[in-house]
Amino acid sequence: MPAKSVLMSVTFAIASVTGMASAKPVITTFDPLGSTDTYVFSINDAGALTGYYVDSNFAYHGFVRAPDGTITAFDPSGSVYTIANGINSAGAIAGGYWDSTGAGHGYVRAPDGTITSFDVSGARGTTANAINRAGAIAGNYTDGSFVVHGFVRAVDGTVATFDPSGSIFTVANSINDKGAIVGFYEDSNHVDHGFVREPDGTITAFDPQGSSSTKATGINSSGSIVGSYDYMNKSERGFVRAPDGTITPFDPKGAYTVAAGINRGGAITGGHDDRSGIERGFERTPAGKFRTFAPSGSTDAGGNAINDKDSVAGNYDDNNLVSHGFVRSGR
């Protein structure tokens, strides 16, 4: 989500800084050649990032952008619709694709470009959402009754499926280097709850106090979890859950906050509404301070991933509601 070059690469200064003073990082925007919309979901410590783009025929293609800005588009064999969701430190990418029959499959793309597809046994559709340093993959599959479940695929290709107790719909969003997985599930009352699945398979559900819907989106190597929740059905807030289970809500003074990713040091990224109708990206430091940012000309921006060097990757909409990718680098 044959090699293609960058369509454009423009560097902008940070649009706004709040909460802490430092040298201004820069934002570089980009689109794969032929893209009409670009979406970015993951970045590794080397600065390689991945996502997918939409072409003029409304077909979706995966891509990887190297640290030097070179963009390579890719599709698994037989794909008519490809998304790329995660990239690890070695450059391996995990995602999903759909074939001409409408069946969905997971895949892993090795750093050399070799793509291996896979399916959970008995699944109607399989999608890989995240990949860790060792190459273990977390994702979802749809069974014969159209119920969605979580899965983890080990490096040797062995797949284990799982659901939190009481789940009727399970989404696995992130896996850390120890093999712990986070996501959310829907119960029989159609309420969403966050969960963490430990490497031994133990699953713990959780909700911030006052939550009417909780979604966990990221977990770092120490076990700190980030996500968002609806507070009393009124607004969306971010939260970070410490390894001891303590949950701290946060909101950078916006109408709503969506927290997407957390790095090894505990820095968090996501997007928030600044109450003027413009959504901006943000970085929250481990100390709880905020820096907000948006590419020039953006009407809607958000960080989707942050690496251990505090580089943030995401996408933004311009005035024509066209989505573009960006990477914010520097400290």
Secondary structure, 3 states (H helix, E strand, C coil): CCECCEEEEEEEECCCCCCCCCCCCEEEEEEECCCCEEEEEEECCCCCEEEEEECCCCCEEEEEECCCCCEEEECCCCCCEEEEEEECCCCCEEEEEECCCCCEEEEEECCCCCEEEECCCCCCEEEEEEECCCCCEEEEEECCCCCEEEEEECCCCCEEEECCCCCCEEEEEEECCCCCEEEEEECCCCCEEEEEECCCCCEEEECCCCEEEEEEEEECCCCCEEEEEEECCCEEEEEEECCCCCEEEECCCCCCEEEEEECCCCCEEEEEECCCCCEEEEEECCCCCEEEECCCCCCEEEEEEECCCCCEEEEEECCCCCEEEEEEECC
